[in-house]
Amino acid sequence: MTATLTRADVGAAASVKRRRRVPSWIAVVPLLVFVAVAFGVPAVAMLNGAFTVKNQTTGATSYSTANLTESLKGAYLTALIGSVKLSALAGALGTLLGLPLAQVVVTSRFRALREAVLTASGVLANFGGVPLAFAFVATLGNAGVLTTHLGLKDKGWDLYSFWGLVLVYLYFLIPLMVLTITPALEGLRTQWREAAQNNGATGVQYWRHVALPVLAPSLLGGFVLLFGSAFAAYATAAAMVGSSIPLITLQIADAISGNVLVGQENVALAMSLDMVLVAGLVMAVYLPLQRRSARWLDA
């Protein structure tokens, strides 16, 4: 009996030892596989297509930078610049308007108000596409409820314009900024404000010399997130303005569907690569500043 128990104990110990030898990174293999399939395969396909040129006469394909060159000319370049302008302006306004709203939420004594605003922001930040476009058309369109009752059309208001599209984008960008900047505002130490007040600083001076410098990387990060959301938006703009406002996402859709020229699918992939490069440049500015901010907020 004793020998049997001893063998069982040895076997159990050996089994535990084998389990301990299993590398911990195996647990993330499913995630890595998902990322490779969901992001890696499309990225490789985009790169391959962006540099592939097809001869429409012979059908032969070859690698060239002709698609990239074409994507930075004429209407394609105009659309890229238009998307950058729209995204930068909407992102900047969303950042400026979302910061004070988030500060009110953080400093509010009413927990119900805080929870209501954050819950509503989580819903509104994901409300976009055709339903959002329809809501604004029904409200502020040429025959919208507010447009008719307030006589906005006679005052020059036009929802189907650049500024009208900026207004629509702010509907989901401001709540997204509230969700993004709230954790950073909660990281500001009360001791910093008290120290500033003890040294005779006013509220404006505290925000100018203490809070905003610390929050600057987080604000920039929020702006980058808002910029990316506006830059990649398609359905809302397509449903509202169609092709009346040049945007890169609309140009990509037209090129893929053949509404511009037949055989421009690879030019669409080249424009997608242009979008990735623009996003990469913005992120390259944000990441170093984010690490600097983390040293203060996590201290």
C-alpha positions as CSV (number, residue, x, y, z in Angstrom):
1,M,0.0,0.0,0.0
2,T,2.8,2.4,0.9
3,A,4.6,1.6,-2.3
4,T,1.4,2.3,-4.3
5,L,0.9,5.6,-2.6
6,T,4.5,6.5,-3.3
7,R,4.2,5.8,-7.0
8,A,1.0,7.8,-7.1
9,D,2.6,10.8,-5.4
10,V,5.6,10.6,-7.8
11,G,3.2,10.5,-10.7
12,A,1.2,13.5,-9.5
13,A,4.4,15.4,-8.9
14,A,5.7,14.6,-12.3
15,S,2.4,15.7,-13.9
16,V,2.5,19.0,-12.0
17,K,6.1,19.5,-13.2
18,R,5.1,18.9,-16.8
19,R,2.2,21.4,-16.5
20,R,4.6,24.0,-15.1
21,R,6.9,23.5,-18.1
22,V,4.1,24.6,-20.5
23,P,5.1,28.0,-21.8
24,S,2.8,30.8,-20.7
25,W,2.7,32.4,-24.2
26,I,0.6,29.5,-25.4
27,A,-2.4,31.2,-23.8
28,V,-2.2,34.1,-26.3
29,V,-1.9,31.9,-29.4
30,P,-5.7,32.2,-30.2
31,L,-5.4,36.0,-30.0
32,L,-2.3,36.0,-32.3
33,V,-4.1,33.7,-34.8
34,F,-7.1,36.1,-34.8
35,V,-4.9,39.1,-35.3
36,A,-3.0,37.4,-38.1
37,V,-6.2,36.4,-39.9
38,A,-8.3,39.6,-39.3
39,F,-5.5,42.1,-39.8
40,G,-2.4,40.4,-41.2
41,V,-4.1,38.8,-44.3
42,P,-5.9,42.0,-45.3
43,A,-2.8,44.1,-44.8
44,V,-0.7,41.7,-47.0
45,A,-3.5,41.7,-49.7
46,M,-3.6,45.5,-49.6
47,L,0.2,45.8,-50.0
48,N,0.3,43.3,-52.8
49,G,-2.6,44.9,-54.7
50,A,-1.3,48.5,-54.2
51,F,2.0,47.6,-56.0
52,T,0.4,45.3,-58.6
53,V,-0.4,46.8,-62.1
54,K,-2.5,44.9,-64.6
55,N,-2.3,45.4,-68.3
56,Q,-5.9,45.8,-69.5
57,T,-5.0,44.5,-73.0
58,T,-2.9,41.4,-72.3
59,G,-4.1,40.8,-68.7
60,A,-0.4,40.4,-67.5
61,T,0.4,41.7,-64.0
62,S,3.6,43.3,-62.8
63,Y,4.9,45.1,-59.7
64,S,5.1,48.9,-60.0
65,T,4.5,52.1,-58.0
66,A,2.1,53.4,-60.7
67,N,-0.9,52.9,-58.5
68,L,0.6,54.9,-55.7
69,T,1.5,57.6,-58.1
70,E,-2.0,57.7,-59.5
71,S,-3.5,57.8,-56.0
72,L,-1.7,61.1,-55.3
73,K,-3.0,62.9,-58.4
74,G,-6.0,64.8,-59.5
75,A,-9.3,63.9,-57.8
76,Y,-7.7,61.3,-55.6
77,L,-5.3,63.8,-54.0
78,T,-8.1,66.3,-53.6
79,A,-10.2,63.6,-51.8
80,L,-7.2,62.7,-49.5
81,I,-6.6,66.4,-48.6
82,G,-10.4,66.8,-48.0
83,S,-10.5,63.9,-45.6
84,V,-7.5,65.2,-43.7
85,K,-9.0,68.6,-43.4
86,L,-12.4,67.3,-42.3
87,S,-10.9,64.8,-39.8
88,A,-8.4,67.3,-38.3
89,L,-11.1,70.0,-37.9
90,A,-13.7,67.6,-36.5
91,G,-11.1,66.0,-34.2
92,A,-9.9,69.4,-32.9
93,L,-13.4,70.6,-32.2
94,G,-14.3,67.3,-30.6
95,T,-11.2,67.6,-28.3
96,L,-11.9,71.2,-27.3
97,L,-15.6,70.5,-26.6
98,G,-15.2,67.1,-25.0
99,L,-12.6,68.2,-22.4
100,P,-14.7,70.7,-20.4
101,L,-17.7,68.3,-20.6
102,A,-15.5,65.5,-19.2
103,Q,-14.2,67.8,-16.5
104,V,-17.8,68.6,-15.4
105,V,-18.5,64.9,-15.2
106,V,-15.4,64.2,-13.1
107,T,-15.9,67.0,-10.7
108,S,-19.7,66.5,-10.3
109,R,-20.9,65.5,-6.9
110,F,-23.9,63.7,-8.4
111,R,-23.0,60.1,-9.1
112,A,-26.2,59.6,-11.1
113,L,-25.2,62.4,-13.5
114,R,-21.7,61.0,-13.9
115,E,-23.0,57.5,-14.7
116,A,-25.7,58.9,-17.0
117,V,-23.3,61.0,-19.1
118,L,-20.7,58.2,-19.4
119,T,-23.4,55.7,-20.3
120,A,-24.8,58.0,-22.9
121,S,-21.3,58.8,-24.2
122,G,-20.7,55.1,-24.7
123,V,-23.9,54.7,-26.7
124,L,-23.5,57.9,-28.8
125,A,-19.8,57.2,-29.5
126,N,-20.9,54.1,-31.4
127,F,-23.9,55.7,-33.1
128,G,-23.0,56.4,-36.7
129,G,-23.6,55.2,-40.3
130,V,-26.8,55.6,-42.1
131,P,-29.0,55.9,-39.0
132,L,-27.0,58.9,-37.9
133,A,-27.3,60.5,-41.3
134,F,-31.0,59.9,-41.4
135,A,-31.5,61.5,-38.0
136,F,-29.7,64.7,-39.1
137,V,-31.4,64.8,-42.4
138,A,-34.8,64.5,-40.7
139,T,-33.8,67.2,-38.2
140,L,-31.5,69.7,-40.0
141,G,-31.9,68.7,-43.6
142,N,-33.4,71.0,-46.2
143,A,-36.9,70.0,-45.1
144,G,-35.9,69.0,-41.6
145,V,-38.0,69.8,-38.5
146,L,-35.6,72.4,-37.0
147,T,-34.7,73.8,-40.4
148,T,-38.4,74.5,-41.2
149,H,-39.4,75.9,-37.8
150,L,-36.3,78.1,-37.3
151,G,-36.0,79.2,-40.9
152,L,-32.4,78.0,-41.1
153,K,-32.5,77.6,-44.9
154,D,-33.2,81.3,-45.4
155,K,-30.2,82.1,-43.2
156,G,-27.9,80.1,-45.5
157,W,-27.8,76.8,-43.5
158,D,-26.9,73.8,-45.6
159,L,-26.5,70.4,-43.9
160,Y,-25.0,68.8,-47.1
161,S,-21.8,70.9,-46.9
162,F,-18.4,70.6,-45.4
163,W,-19.5,72.3,-42.1
164,G,-22.7,70.3,-42.0
165,L,-20.6,67.1,-42.2
166,V,-18.4,68.4,-39.4
167,L,-21.5,69.0,-37.2
168,V,-22.7,65.4,-37.8
169,Y,-19.3,64.0,-37.0
170,L,-19.2,65.9,-33.7
171,Y,-22.3,64.0,-32.6
172,F,-20.2,60.9,-32.1
173,L,-16.7,62.4,-31.7
174,I,-17.5,64.5,-28.6
175,P,-18.9,61.5,-26.6
176,L,-15.8,59.5,-27.7
177,M,-13.6,62.3,-26.3
178,V,-15.4,62.2,-23.0
179,L,-14.8,58.5,-22.7
180,T,-11.1,58.9,-23.7
181,I,-10.1,61.9,-21.5
182,T,-12.1,61.0,-18.3
183,P,-9.5,58.5,-17.0
184,A,-6.7,61.1,-17.5
185,L,-8.7,63.8,-15.7
186,E,-9.2,61.4,-12.8
187,G,-5.4,60.9,-12.7
188,L,-4.8,64.5,-11.8
189,R,-3.7,64.8,-8.2
190,T,-5.7,67.0,-5.8
191,Q,-2.4,67.8,-4.2
192,W,-1.2,69.6,-7.4
193,R,-4.2,72.0,-7.3
194,E,-3.8,72.5,-3.5
195,A,0.0,73.3,-4.0
196,A,-0.8,75.7,-6.8
197,Q,-3.4,77.5,-4.7
198,N,-1.1,77.7,-1.7
199,N,1.4,79.4,-3.9
200,G,-1.1,82.0,-5.0
201,A,-2.0,80.5,-8.4
202,T,-5.5,81.1,-9.8
203,G,-7.6,78.4,-11.4
204,V,-6.6,79.6,-14.9
205,Q,-2.9,79.5,-13.9
206,Y,-3.3,76.0,-12.5
207,W,-4.8,74.8,-15.8
208,R,-2.3,76.6,-17.9
209,H,0.9,75.7,-16.1
210,V,0.0,72.4,-14.4
211,A,-3.0,70.5,-15.6
212,L,-2.8,71.1,-19.4
213,P,0.9,70.3,-19.7
214,V,0.3,67.0,-17.9
215,L,-2.8,66.3,-19.9
216,A,-1.3,67.4,-23.3
217,P,-0.2,63.9,-24.4
218,S,-3.6,62.5,-23.4
219,L,-5.4,65.3,-25.2
220,L,-3.2,64.6,-28.3
221,G,-4.1,60.9,-27.9
222,G,-7.8,61.7,-27.8
223,F,-7.3,63.9,-30.9
224,V,-5.6,61.1,-32.7
225,L,-8.4,58.7,-31.9
226,L,-11.0,61.2,-33.0
227,F,-9.0,62.0,-36.2
228,G,-8.9,58.3,-37.0
229,S,-12.6,57.8,-36.4
230,A,-13.5,60.7,-38.7
231,F,-10.9,59.7,-41.2
232,A,-12.2,56.2,-41.6
233,A,-15.9,57.1,-41.5
234,Y,-17.7,56.1,-44.7
235,A,-21.4,55.3,-44.4
236,T,-22.5,58.6,-42.8
237,A,-20.8,60.7,-45.4
238,A,-22.0,58.4,-48.3
239,A,-25.6,58.6,-47.1
240,M,-25.5,62.4,-46.6
241,V,-23.4,64.0,-49.2
242,G,-22.5,61.3,-51.7
243,S,-19.8,62.6,-54.0
244,S,-20.5,66.3,-53.5
245,I,-17.7,66.5,-51.0
246,P,-14.4,64.9,-52.0
247,L,-13.4,62.3,-49.3
248,I,-10.9,59.5,-49.7
249,T,-13.3,56.8,-48.4
250,L,-15.9,57.7,-51.0
251,Q,-13.2,57.7,-53.7
252,I,-12.1,54.2,-52.6
253,A,-15.7,53.0,-52.8
254,D,-16.1,54.5,-56.3
255,A,-12.9,53.0,-57.5
256,I,-13.7,49.5,-56.2
257,S,-17.2,49.6,-57.7
258,G,-15.9,50.9,-61.1
259,N,-17.9,54.1,-60.9
260,V,-14.8,56.1,-62.0
261,L,-12.8,53.9,-64.4
262,V,-12.9,50.2,-65.0
263,G,-9.9,48.3,-63.5
264,Q,-9.2,50.9,-60.8
265,E,-9.4,48.3,-57.9
266,N,-5.7,48.4,-57.3
267,V,-5.7,52.2,-57.2
268,A,-8.3,51.9,-54.4
269,L,-5.9,49.7,-52.5
270,A,-3.2,52.3,-53.1
271,M,-5.5,54.9,-51.6
272,S,-6.1,52.6,-48.7
273,L,-2.3,52.4,-48.2
274,D,-2.2,56.2,-48.3
275,M,-4.7,56.3,-45.4
276,V,-2.6,53.8,-43.4
277,L,0.5,56.0,-43.9
278,V,-1.4,59.1,-42.8
279,A,-2.6,57.3,-39.7
280,G,0.9,56.0,-39.0
281,L,2.4,59.5,-39.2
282,V,-0.2,60.8,-36.7
283,M,0.5,57.8,-34.3
284,A,4.3,58.4,-34.6
285,V,3.7,61.9,-33.1
286,Y,1.4,60.6,-30.3
287,L,3.2,57.6,-28.9
288,P,6.4,59.4,-27.5
289,L,4.2,62.0,-25.8
290,Q,1.9,59.3,-24.3
291,R,4.8,57.7,-22.6
292,R,5.8,61.0,-21.1
293,S,2.3,61.6,-19.8
294,A,2.1,58.1,-18.2
295,R,5.1,58.9,-16.0
296,W,3.0,61.7,-14.3
297,L,-0.4,60.2,-14.3
298,D,0.7,56.8,-13.0
299,A,3.1,58.1,-10.4
